[in-house]
Amino acid sequence: MTLQKKAWRRIRSRRKRKLLHGGSMTQEQHKKYHLKSASYYIQRRSRANPAQLEKHTIIVPQSFSFIDNANETTQFLRKLKKLLCKNVPKNLSIDHSGVKKIDLAASFHFDKLITDYCHKWRLRGIHVQTNGRLPQNKEINNFLLSFGLLEKLHIKNDFPSQIADQSCLDMFVIFKENGSRLEEFKKSQATSGLVDFFNKSFNENNLQLTEDGASKLLETFGEIVDNAEAHCGPFNQNGKWHCLGCYSKNTRECSFAIINEGCTIYENLQASDNDSREAIRKIFKTISSKRDLFNLSICQFSEEPIFNIMALQQGISSRRTNQGNRRSTCGYGMMTVLDFINSVRSEKKEALVSVVSGKSQIYVDYRYPIVKKRAKRGNSEITLLYFNKKNELDEPPDSDCAILLDGKYPGLAFSGRFTIDESYLRRRLQGD
């Protein structure tokens, strides 16, 4: 073999290694050194031995929750999505060991990113290996095996009893449904399924929704799912929505999440067919004019959190339909759910609801009462929730109720949790 041939092969080997590590090359170099695409070499190597793939360690945040820690959670998911979009497969080591809190919305997004990544490479003939570390919290492990990532990856429950309960699947009432604009029938399935989920959760506490209550919730969730579908981006896109529910029989905590992928509340309110845009903008200008130099709220410099707060209020945000009628965008459904949780939540344990959309989170901890008022137009009753001590919509909200996020969440995540206290509810029913 000539020296020139040896040099050519040496350079070709270097170029191949560069491709394997995610590098790029010109078309001329590919031809000169008879090289194929990076995925071709990766597939050949990984088919022979998947363990040869590089490993990436993913450390899940301690508080992985859209309710309790929306800013860090959305940042983590955004970085993870960017990492998994790279065209180089890697084995994944998922570290849950530090997790102390996890909620439905965060778990759903994380599980979807991981399973979609594994599926993408499986279609190319590459088996991505996954392993990891579990949290020290037994309740979280039970959740992961019943609802979360371990259930998605079909991990068998062969863990010792101090790690997870063998009967963990029987310890939860679980509901999952998803749909899109192309699946109109899924909306009715989702709304009736959510009402049934809440009813089953109350059944576990020897309680049951009344017929009127179930009917009202059915209408409410129908409104929310309808809006989730409407917020899924332009009508030429097939945006998706997801409805989730999980009740723990052990802690009696009931959690739910309604998620849509697509437009944010703020983007939707900016639409030309929305009647409320200018009215809300005037409220924002009024709030901005009331700046307290010693207690500045970030919401006084960004209008998106104010728009999201106003979208929650019943009867404020509306759009024109094709027939020219005004239609509530999301205030009716969300505010009715907030009112429902307020009526059934435990007296001693916290009830929390979060609305994450775009660059803001609206955090509801029921420190301020839900108020019912007569509408200025007509004789109808509307429901409002103020986020300040003065109980005024045109006053700045508390800084920990309207939170500006560091990055954008593309869509809407409406989630919450509350504890069902049978004895407290029975006392209330007897009092009524």
N, C-alpha and C positions, 0 to 999 in steps of 0.2 A: 504494500500500500504506500502510495507516494505521500510526501510530507504535506502536499497541498490537500489531498483527500482527507488526511487526518485532521488538519486544521478546519476543514469544512465540517466534518462530523462533530468536532469539539464545539464549534460555534452553533451548530444545529442543536446540540444537547442543551446549551445555555439558553437558546431561544425557546426551546420546549419547556424548560424549567420556568422561564419567565411567564409563559402562557399559563402554566399550572398554578402560578401564584397570583393570577389575576391581571397580569400585564397585557399590554396591547402591542400590535405590530402592524406594519403597513402591508398592503396586498403584495407589493413587490418582494418583501422579505419572506412572506408565506410561500411565494412561488420559488424564490431562490433556494430556500432550504427545505422545500417539499414538506411544509408543515400543514397540519389540519387545524380545525378549531380547538380551542381550549377544552370545550365540553367533551370532545371526542377522546382526548387523552385522559381526562378526569374519569369518564365513564369506564374506560378500559381498566384503569388502575383500581377504581372503587368496586367494580364487579369482581375483580380477583380477590380483593381484601378491603371491605368497607372500613376496617379499623385504620387503614393508612390515611384516611382523610384527616385534615387538621381539625382540632377541637376548639369550639368557642364556648366559653363559660358565660352564662347569663345569670346575673344575680338579681333576683326579684326584690323590689323595695320592701322595707319593713312594714310600711303602711301602704298596701297596694289597693287603693280604693278611690273611686270617683267621688265618693261622699266625703271621706275624711282627709284625703290628700290628693285632690284633683290635679294640682300643678305638677307635682313630681310624677304622678302616674301617667299623665298625658305626655310629659317629656320622655319618660322611659319608653312608652309604647312607640312614640315617634322615632326615637333613636333605634329601637329594635327593628322597626319596619324598614328603616334605611339600611340597616346591617343585613337583614335577610333578603333584601332586593339584589344584593350582589350576585354576579353570575358565577360564583365559585361555591360548591357545596362544602359544608363543614358539619361534622358531628356536633351535637349540642349537649352541653352539660348544664342542666337547669338547677340553680341553687335556690330553694325555697326556705333554707334553714333559718334565715333571719325574719321571716314573715310573721307578723303578729296580728295583722288585719288584712282581710281580702273580701272584696264584694263582687256581686254578680257581673256588673258592667266591666270591671277591670279583668276579671277572670275570663269573661267571654272574649274580649279583644285579644288577650294574650294567647288563649287556647287556639283561636282562629289563626293568628299569625304563625304559630308553631306547626299546627296541622297542615295549613296551606303550604308552608315551606317544605315539609316532608313529602307531601303529595306532589308538589312540583317536580322534585328531583326523582321521585319514584316513577313518574311518567317518562323520565329520561333514562330509566334503568339503574338509578343510583339509590341505594338504601342508606338513608341518613340515620345514624344511630343516636339514640337519646338516652341519657341517664341523668341522675341528679341527686339532690339531698332534700329530705323532707323537713318541715318545720317541727319544732318541739311541742307545738300545740295540737293535741289530739283531735279537737273539734275541727280545726282547719284541715287536718289529714283526712278526716271523714268526709269533709266537703269536697276535697280534691278527688277522692275516689268515687264520689257519688255524682258530682256535678262538674268538677273542674278538669284540669289537664290530664290527670291520671285516668279519668273515665274516658276522655277523648282518645288517649293513646292505648286504651284497652289494657291497662296495667292491672294484673290480678291482685286481689287483696290477700297476699301471703305474709302480711306484716304481723309482728307480735302484737298482742293485745294492748301493750302499753303505748304502741305507736298509732294503731287504728283499730276500731271495732270491726269484728268479722261481719256483723250485721248492719254495717253502716248504710247500706242501700235502703234499709227499712227505717232509718232514722230521719229521713227527709221526705217531704212532699215536694215534688219537682214538676215544673212546667217549662216547656220550651216550644216556641213557634216562630217561624220566620216567613216572610213573603216579599212580594214586589208588586210593581204596577201590572205585571203580566199575569198575576195570580190573584184576581179579585176575590175569589172564594176564600182565600186565606184570612182575609180581614175578619170575617164572621167567626171563623175557627179560633182566631187569636183572642177576640173579645170575649167570646163565650168561654174559652179555655182559661183566661185570666180570672173571670168571675168564679168559675168552678174551682180554680186553685185557691182563691181566697176563702171560698166556702169550705173546702176540705181542711184548710188551715184552722178555721174556726171549729169545724167538727172535731178536730183533735183536742179541743178544749171544751167539748160538750156544748158548743154554741152553734148557731146557724144564722146565715143572713136571712132577713125577712124577704118576702117576695118583692115588696116595693124597693128595698135596698138593693137586691140583686138586679132588678130592672134598671134602677138608676145607674148602677155601676156598669151595666152592659152598655147603656147609652154613652156613659162617660168614656170608657175605654174605646168604644167605637169612634168617638171624636178624636181621641189621642192617636189611635192607630191610623185614622184617616189623615190626620195632620202629619204624622210620621211619613206616610207615603207621599203626601204633597210636598214635603221638604226634601225629598230624595233627589233633588236636582231637576234640570230641564226635562220636559216631558218626552224628549227623544232619548233619554237615558233610562235604563232599567235599574233604578236605585232600589236598595233592599232595606227592610226594617226587621227588627227582632224583638220578641217579647219573652221575658224570662221571669220565673218565679221560683223561690226556694224557701221552704219553711222547715226549721229545725225542731224536731220533736223534743230534743234534749234541752235547748235553751229557750224554746218557744218564740224564737225570733223569726219574723216574716219579712222576707226581702223580695223586691221586684225591680225590674229594669225594662224600659222601653227605649230602644236604640234605633236611630236611622242613620244611614250613610248618605251624605250628600250636602244639601244646603244647611247653613246655620240659621238660627232664628233671626239674627241680625240681617243676613242676606235676604231672607224671605220678606222681612218687613221693609227692606229697601226697594222691593219690586214696585213697578209702576202702577200695578192694580191694587195697591194697598192704601186704604184710606187713612191709616193711623200714623203714617210716617212723619208728617209735619207736626201733628199734635204731640207726639212723643218727643220730637226734636225741641219743641218749645219747652216741654217739661225739663229736658236736659239743660237747656240754656238757663232756666230758672234755678235749677240745682247748682249749676256752675257759678251763678252770680252770688250764691250764699256760701262762698268759701270761707272756711275758718283757718286762718294762717297758722294757728297752733295745733290744728287737728285736721290736716288735709286728707281727704279721701281720694284714692286713685280714680274712683268713679267720676270725680269732678273734672277729670281731664280726658276721659274716654267715654263716648256715648254708648258703646256696645253693651256694657252691663246694665245701663238704664233701660235700653231697648228690651233686654231680656227680662228685666223685672216687670216692665209694662206689659210684655207679652203674657206674663202669668196672670195678670189681673183680668177678671171676667168682664167682658163687654168693652174693653179698650182697644184691643188689636182686632182688626177685621180686614177682609178682602172683598173685592167685587167678584161675584160669580158671573158665569157666562150670561145669566139672565138679568144681570145688573143689580141683584140683591146683595145686601151686606151679609157677610158670613164670618163668624168668630174663627180666628186662626188657631188658637190653642188655649186661650185663657179659661174657657168653660171647662174643658176636660181636666186640665192640670189642677185648677183650683178646686174642683169637685173632689179629686183624689186627695188633695191636701186636707180638705174639710173632713173627708171620710176617715183618714188616718188620725186626725185630731179627735174624732169622736170615739175611736176604739183603742187608742194608744194607752199603754200602761201609765199609771200615775207616778210610779217610782223610777221607771227606766226610760231612757231617752228615745225619742222618735226623731229621725233625721231624713230629710229629703234633699236631693241635689239635682240641679239642672245645669249640665255642662254643655255649652254650645259655643262654637267659635273661640274667642279669646276670653271668655268669662265663665265663672261658676256662680250660680245663685244658690245660697245655702240656707235651708229652712230648718230651724231647730225649735220652732214654736215658742220662742221667747216673747213674740208679739202676737196678739190675738187675731184670729180671722174675723173680719167684720162684714156684716151684711147690710147693704144700703139700698135705698130706692134709686133707680136710675133717673138721671135728669130728664131724659126723654122717655116718655111712656110711663107705665106703672109697674114695670118689671123690677125684680130684686136682683142685685148683682153682689158678688162676693169679692172682697178685696183683702190683700195682705200687705201691711205696711212693714218696712224694714228699718224703722227708726223710732225713737222714743216719742216723737211728736205726733206719730200716727198721721203723717201727711205724705202724699205721693210726690209732692214737689219739694220735699226736704231730702238732703243727702242720706243714702242708706248707710247703715253701719258697715265699716270696712271689712268685717269678717262675715258679712252676709252677701255682699256683692264683691266678688274677687276677680281681679284681672289676671289672666293666665299669661305665662311667658310665651307660649306658642298657641297655635290654632288647633282646635279639635274640629275635624271636618264632619259636622252633622249635629246630632242632638242625643244626649244620654240623660234620660229622665229616670232617676233611680231613688230608692228609699228603703228604709227598714224601720220596723217597730216591733215591740214585744206584745204578745197577746196575754193579758192577765185575766184569767177566768173569774176569779173572786171579785176583782175590781169591777169588771163589766157587769157581773150579776148584781152587785150593789147599786150600780148606776141604773140598771134596768128596773130594780125594785123601787128606787127613788123616783124614777119617771112614772 
